[in-house]
């Protein structure tokens, strides 16, 4: 079993309902154990336009290969109408599930980069992750609160608000 950290987000349709449904589907995957999720957060789009996002982080234990989990998560995205327009990054989406990191796993393939290469630049990733893992550190040893402070200083346009349950 390995610890896995995910980021979930959506800004089309009913984003909160999409995240709630996806969370239940992830919890039902054989091999997923000890699932926890953060609160939901409303966030401004980063490097794109469109409606505000609803985001959350999740932590779980996984008994399997990283690529197998990736493919299962992509199946959930597709079931929720996820479209990946060619050549368009950060397009509005019905559901996005990213693997942020897997304990003791590094991957540099085109299909899966671990840890996620941009996670330390995004408040919509870091703030929910801090709620779950306040002692989390980046591979370079930087603590999560320091990463959050750095992003707020470098990119004050990123906005994030915790939503009520």
CORRA-V136917 format. One record per backbone hydrogen bond with DSSP energy under -0.5 kcal/mol. NH is the residue of the N-H (numbers start at 1). CO is the residue of the C=O. E is the energy in kcal/mol with one decimal. If there is no record, write none. Layout:
NH:CO:E, NH:CO:E
This chain:
2:62:-2.0, 4:60:-2.7, 5:101:-2.5, 6:58:-2.9, 7:98:-2.4, 8:56:-3.0, 9:96:-2.2, 10:54:-1.5, 11:93:-2.9, 12:93:-1.3, 15:13:-0.7, 18:14:-2.3, 19:15:-2.4, 20:16:-2.7, 21:17:-2.5, 22:18:-2.6, 23:19:-2.5, 24:20:-1.7, 25:21:-2.1, 26:22:-2.7, 27:23:-2.4, 28:24:-1.1, 29:26:-1.6, 32:29:-2.1, 33:61:-2.7, 36:59:-2.7, 38:57:-2.7, 41:55:-2.5, 42:161:-3.2, 43:53:-2.2, 44:159:-1.7, 53:43:-3.0, 54:10:-2.4, 55:41:-2.9, 56:8:-2.1, 58:6:-2.0, 59:36:-2.6, 60:4:-2.2, 61:33:-3.0, 62:2:-2.4, 63:31:-1.6, 64:62:-0.7, 69:65:-1.9, 70:66:-2.5, 71:67:-2.5, 72:68:-2.0, 73:69:-2.6, 74:70:-2.4, 75:71:-1.8, 76:72:-1.6, 77:73:-2.3, 78:74:-2.5, 79:75:-2.1, 80:76:-1.0, 80:77:-0.9, 81:78:-2.0, 82:77:-2.2, 85:83:-0.6, 88:85:-1.9, 89:87:-0.6, 96:9:-2.4, 98:7:-2.9, 100:5:-3.0, 100:98:-0.7, 101:5:-1.3, 102:105:-0.5, 103:3:-3.3, 105:102:-2.4, 107:114:-1.8, 109:112:-1.3, 114:107:-2.5, 114:112:-0.6, 115:100:-0.6, 116:100:-3.1, 119:116:-1.0, 121:118:-2.0, 122:119:-1.2, 123:121:-0.5, 125:122:-1.2, 126:122:-2.6, 127:123:-2.3, 129:125:-1.9, 130:126:-2.7, 131:127:-1.6, 132:128:-1.4, 133:129:-3.2, 136:133:-2.1, 138:142:-2.9, 141:138:-2.9, 144:136:-1.9, 147:143:-1.9, 148:144:-2.5, 149:145:-2.5, 150:146:-2.2, 151:147:-2.3, 152:148:-2.5, 153:149:-1.8, 154:150:-2.7, 155:151:-3.2, 158:155:-1.8, 161:42:-2.4, 163:40:-2.9
